Amino acid sequence: MQIQVNHIDLAYEQAGSGPPLLLLHGNGEDHHIFDELSQKLQAQFTVYALDSRAHGQSSGNLADLSYELMAQDISAFIYQLKLDPVYLAGFSDGAILGLLLALRHPDCLRRLALMGVNLKPSDFTAENLAALQNDYAQNGDPLLRLMLREPDLSLSQVQQITVPTLVIAAEHDLFKPESFRQLARALPDARLKIMPGADHSSYVVHQTQLYPELLAFFTEGPAAAGLPPLGPPGCLDSNTAWEA
């Protein structure tokens, strides 16, 4: 399926029944990284697995990519399909989009799961940052450039996020362990889960550890009891509204 947002065609798959849950993939991937996870979540949620701008079957120019622009796409997607508020699980770059959405339009979200997220490029371990810089020097890949330049978020900014949040990190992640602990402490309503023995993406692809954590988090509290949304719709469909 496709929908036009922000002058691009955004591809997605929709399946299941229940409240809306968005799955946002990482850099250079597409929604198929969530195939196993999505199949399980469809019993409790209407799952929307998206291809980000210039990824998978979605259109867009790699040279123009920014996390802010990609997050605007997600806001417009939620608005146009009248889904808000939604549950959102983002992995890596997708988690960055979730953070930006929670900062700009928290009313879009019921609960937020951030898997393998970073606030700045300096959150990479020294070894992984050096490897990324070396790869970019050799091939000039705009997707690598994006990761080397963005995001640029601070702990003081994320302290403003009121959405209940689950921060998930792998034991052997690309990012410094302390960066996840600092993020979870800074978020007003957050908890941290470390996936033992996992690397950055293994627990996402092979979701045996991940699925029960997400299910427990998304189905707890009054938001999971089918209560009506609180307040006005929070997702806006124009760049002007996003920046206001």
N, C-alpha and C positions, 0 to 999 in steps of 0.2 A: 504494500500500500504506500501511497505518497500523498503529501499535503504541501501546498506552497506556503512558505513562511519567509519573510524578509528577502523576497526575490530569489529564493532557491526552492528546489524540490527536496523535501525532507522525507526520506524513506523510513518506514517502520513496519513492524509486525505487531498485530493485536490478537490476543488469544486469552481465553479464560473468562471467568465471571467473578464479580465482586467489585470492591472499590479499586480505583485506578492506581497502578504502580508502574512507574517509569524506570527502565534500566538503561543506563548511559555507559558506553564502553570507553576504552582508553585510546591512547595515541596510536594511530596507524592500524586500528582494528575496525571491526564492525560488530553489529549486534549478535553475530553468531557465537561470540565468546560466552554468551549467556544461554546458549541453547539448553543445556542440562538444567540450569537453575530455573529458567523460564518455565520449562515443562512442569516442574514441581510447584512453582508459585501459582500456576494457573488454576489450581484447585481452590485457592482462597482469594485471588485477585484477578482483575482484568489487567493483563500485563501488556505494556507498550514497550517494545524493545526497539530503540531507534538507532539509525546510522547518523552520526554527527555530520555536520557540514563538511563536504569534500572527503568523506569517508564512505566506504561501502557503495550503496546505490544512491546516496544523496549527492546532489550537485553542489557546486561551489568551487571557488578558486583557492588552491592551497596557499598561494602567495598572500592572500588577504586574511588568513586565519588569525584570530585572536580568541582568547577564552571569553572575553566580554561579548564578542559577536556570537560565538557559539551558544553562550548562555541566553542571549536574546532570542535565538532560534527556539530554545526549549520553552522559554516563557511564552512566545507566540504560539507554539504548538499546544501548550496547555490551554491557553486562552481560546484559540480557534475551535478546539474540540470540547470546550466547556467542561474541563475535567477537574478544575481546582476545587478544593485542595487535593493534592496527590501524595502518595508515598513515593519516595525517590531513592533508588540505590545507584550510586555512581562509582565507577572503578577508575582510578588513576586520573586521566584527564576528565572523565565523566564526573568524578568526585569534585574536581575543581569547579565544574559547571554547577554542581549542586550547591557548593559553598557560595558562589556568586549569586545564585538564585535566592538562597536563604538570606543573603545580605540585602539584596535589592527589593525582593518581593516575598517576604516570609509567609504571607497569607496564601501563597501558592501551595505551600507544603504542609502536610500533616506530620510526617516524620521523615528523617533523612539518615541514610546510611552512607558513610564515606569510606571507601575501600582503597587503600594505597594512595592516600592524598598527600599533597605537599602545598605549602603556602608560598614557597620561593624556590628557585633553582638551587640555592645554597642548602636546601634540605637534603639533596642527594648526598650519599656518602662520598668521600673524596675519590674513592676508586671508581664509582659509577659515574660521577661527574666528569672525571678525566676521560673515561671511555666515551662518554657522550660527546665531549668536545672534540676528541680525536676523530670520531665518526663524522661529525659535522664538517670538520676541516677537510676531510677527504671527499665528501659527496655533496655538501651544501644542501642537504635535504631540508625543505621548509618545515617539516614536522619536527625535526630535531631542533631547528632554530627556535620554534615556538617553545619547546621545553627549556631551552637555555635562556630565554628572555622572560618568560612568564611562568607562573603568576607572580604577582607582587602584592601579597596580602600580609597583614601584620596580626599579631596576637590581639592587639587592642581592637582591631576591626572585628575579628571573629567573636570577641566578647559581646558584641551587639546581637548575635544570632540567638533567637529565642526558640527556634524549632528544636524539639527533642532529637538528639543526634547519637548515632552509634558510629564510633570511629574504629575501623578494623585495619590492622596491620599484620603483615607476615613476619614470622620470626627472622627470616632472611630477606628483608625487603630492600628495595633500591634506596630508600631514604633512611636517615639517621633515626635510630629508635627514640631518641629524646624528642625529635620533632613531633612524633605522634603523642607522646606523653604531654608535651607542652600544649598541643592543640586540644586534647581532651580536657586538660585542666582549665584552659581559657574559655571554652564553650560553657555557657551557663547551665545547660541541661544535657550533659553528654556522659557517655561511658566508653571505655576502651577495651577492645578485645584483640588479643594477640593470637594469631593462628600458628600453633606450634609446628615446626618442621617445614613450613611452607615458604616458597619464594613469592616474589611480587604478584604473580598471576596464577600460580598453580591452584590455590584454593578457590579461585573464581571459576576456572575451567572445570575442575573436578570438585564439585560443590558439596561434597559429603559433610565437611565441617561448616561451610557457609550457610547452607539452607536452613538448618535449625536455628542458627543465630538470628538470621533475618526474620524468619517466621515469628520467633518469640518476641522480637523487638517491635515488629510492625503490628502484631495482634494484641499488644498489651495496652491498657489504658482506655479512656472513654472514646478516643478517636476511632478505635477499632470496633466499637459497639454499634455502628450504624447511625450515630448521631448526625444531625444535619450540620453542614459547614457553619462556622462562626464568622460573622462579619461579611463585608463585601468581597467580590472576587478580587484576588490579589495579583493575577497575571495580566500583563498589559501587552498590547499587540503592536506598539510602535516604538521606534527608537527614541522619540521625544519623551514618551511616557517612561521608558526605561531609565533615561538619564535624569529625569526630574527629581 
